[in-house]
Amino acid sequence: MKTTIIASLIAALLLSGPMSTAQADVVKPLQARSLELGDYSAVVYFHLTVAGWEVVTTLAPRSGSVDDGMRYVSLLTPGESQTLLIGGPDTYAVRLTRAPNGLTIDVVGPPSLAMR
């Protein structure tokens, strides 16, 4: 039940549009972007492969050891996207989309979001 409620809230956040969204950021191959996501920090970059764009997202708690980090690797073909949900006291959704001009990073979450 709790999972269903959380999933519904995230869906509502994603569909609500820009009211609590940082501006989308576009990165080029091997250009990293740092994200501050409440209690977590993330770094996103991608590189080109024969099969598509390999997107690497590393997520770690802001307080804790390096051993607490997680790494997500995915392959995006033209037009594909993926959404990572990062929970905690605040919930963030990070949507990574392969666009013609680069990898678009959209973050939906509390207004205190900061992109560097």
C-alpha positions as CSV (number, residue, x, y, z in Angstrom):
1,M,0.0,0.0,0.0
2,K,2.8,2.4,1.0
3,T,4.6,1.6,-2.3
4,T,1.5,2.3,-4.3
5,I,1.1,5.7,-2.7
6,I,4.7,6.6,-3.2
7,A,4.5,5.5,-6.9
8,S,1.4,7.6,-7.3
9,L,3.1,10.7,-5.8
10,I,6.1,10.3,-8.0
11,A,3.8,9.9,-11.1
12,A,2.0,13.1,-10.1
13,L,5.4,14.9,-9.7
14,L,6.5,13.8,-13.1
15,L,3.3,14.8,-14.8
16,S,2.9,18.1,-12.9
17,G,5.5,19.8,-15.1
18,P,7.9,22.5,-14.2
19,M,6.5,23.9,-11.0
20,S,9.1,22.1,-8.9
21,T,11.5,21.1,-11.6
22,A,15.0,22.5,-12.1
23,Q,15.6,23.5,-15.7
24,A,16.6,20.6,-17.9
25,D,20.3,20.3,-18.4
26,V,22.0,18.9,-21.6
27,V,25.4,17.2,-21.4
28,K,27.6,16.0,-24.2
29,P,29.7,12.8,-24.2
30,L,32.1,12.4,-21.3
31,Q,30.8,15.7,-19.8
32,A,29.8,15.0,-16.2
33,R,27.0,16.7,-14.3
34,S,26.8,16.8,-10.5
35,L,23.4,16.7,-8.8
36,E,22.5,17.5,-5.2
37,L,19.4,15.5,-4.3
38,G,18.6,16.1,-0.6
39,D,20.6,13.6,1.4
40,Y,22.3,12.2,-1.7
41,S,24.7,13.5,-4.4
42,A,24.9,12.1,-7.9
43,V,27.2,12.3,-10.9
44,V,25.8,11.6,-14.4
45,Y,27.8,11.2,-17.6
46,F,27.6,9.1,-20.8
47,H,29.9,7.8,-23.5
48,L,29.3,6.5,-27.0
49,T,29.3,2.8,-27.8
50,V,28.5,0.9,-30.9
51,A,25.2,-0.3,-29.3
52,G,24.1,3.2,-28.0
53,W,24.9,5.7,-25.3
54,E,26.1,4.1,-22.1
55,V,24.8,6.3,-19.3
56,V,26.5,6.1,-15.9
57,T,24.9,7.5,-12.8
58,T,26.8,7.2,-9.5
59,L,24.7,8.0,-6.3
60,A,26.0,8.2,-2.8
61,P,24.7,9.5,0.5
62,R,26.1,12.9,1.4
63,S,27.0,11.6,4.8
64,G,28.4,8.1,4.9
65,S,31.3,6.2,3.4
66,V,32.2,5.7,-0.2
67,D,31.1,2.0,0.3
68,D,27.5,3.2,0.6
69,G,27.5,4.5,-3.0
70,M,25.6,2.9,-5.9
71,R,26.3,2.9,-9.6
72,Y,23.7,2.5,-12.3
73,V,24.7,1.8,-15.9
74,S,22.2,1.8,-18.8
75,L,22.2,1.9,-22.5
76,L,20.0,4.4,-24.3
77,T,19.1,4.3,-28.0
78,P,17.7,7.3,-29.8
79,G,14.5,8.7,-28.1
80,E,14.8,6.4,-25.1
81,S,14.8,7.6,-21.5
82,Q,15.1,6.2,-18.0
83,T,13.9,7.6,-14.7
84,L,15.7,7.0,-11.4
85,L,13.8,7.5,-8.1
86,I,15.9,8.6,-5.2
87,G,14.1,8.3,-1.8
88,G,14.8,9.6,1.7
89,P,13.2,12.4,3.6
90,D,12.6,14.0,0.2
91,T,12.0,12.1,-3.0
92,Y,13.6,13.0,-6.3
93,A,13.0,11.7,-9.8
94,V,15.9,12.0,-12.2
95,R,14.9,11.5,-15.8
96,L,17.7,10.9,-18.3
97,T,16.7,11.2,-22.0
98,R,18.7,10.7,-25.2
99,A,18.0,13.7,-27.3
100,P,19.6,14.7,-30.6
101,N,21.7,17.4,-29.0
102,G,22.9,15.3,-26.0
103,L,21.7,13.7,-22.8
104,T,18.9,15.7,-21.2
105,I,18.8,15.6,-17.4
106,D,15.5,16.6,-15.8
107,V,15.2,16.5,-12.0
108,V,11.8,16.6,-10.2
109,G,11.8,17.1,-6.5
110,P,11.8,19.7,-3.7
111,P,12.4,23.3,-4.9
112,S,15.7,23.4,-3.0
113,L,17.3,21.3,-5.8
114,A,20.7,22.5,-7.0
115,M,22.5,21.5,-10.2
116,R,26.2,22.2,-10.7
